[in-house]
């Protein structure tokens, strides 16, 4: 008796699902927008003088960078009419026709 279960147990492997180019483009546009927002947050943070009482230890600096990255990523996901939407609208017509019913 074969203890292996799943697609490989039946002797066939399922083909990977086809990639949706429009979904990939949307994700990449959001990722680029998040990078832009992160750079913006860093520039804003550098423009504010640091409080001498808190110090500038590396742990605090690392935490602040990770926090800014996370906030930028989440903000990018929820933004409407941002850079990601503009990029998507401009690049989506260049994609090959797909079965997707998503409108640009």
C-alpha positions, 0 to 999 in steps of 0.5 A, a space after each residue: 500500500 502506498 502511503 503517499 497521498 496527493 497528485 503525485 500518488 495518482 501518477 500525474 502532476 497537475 500543471 501550475 495555474 496560468 499566471 494572470 499578467 494583469 494581476 502581476 502588473 497590479 502587484 508590481 505597480 503597488 510594490 513600486 508605489 510602496 518603495 516610493 512611499 518608503 523613500 518619502 517617509 525616510 526623507 520626511 523623517 530625516 528632515 525632522 531634528 532628532 530628540 537628543 534624549 532618545 538617542 540614535 541606537 541602531 536598534 531604534 534605527 532598524 525598528 524605524 526603518 522596518 516600521 516605515 516599510 510596513 506602513 508604506 506597504 499597507 498604505 500602498 495597498 489602500 491608496 486610490 488614484 495613486 502612482 500604482 493606478 497611473 502605472 497600471 492604466 498606462 501599462 495594462 493596454 500593452 499586455 496580451 489579451 487575457 480571459 480576465 474580466 478585470 477592467 483597467 
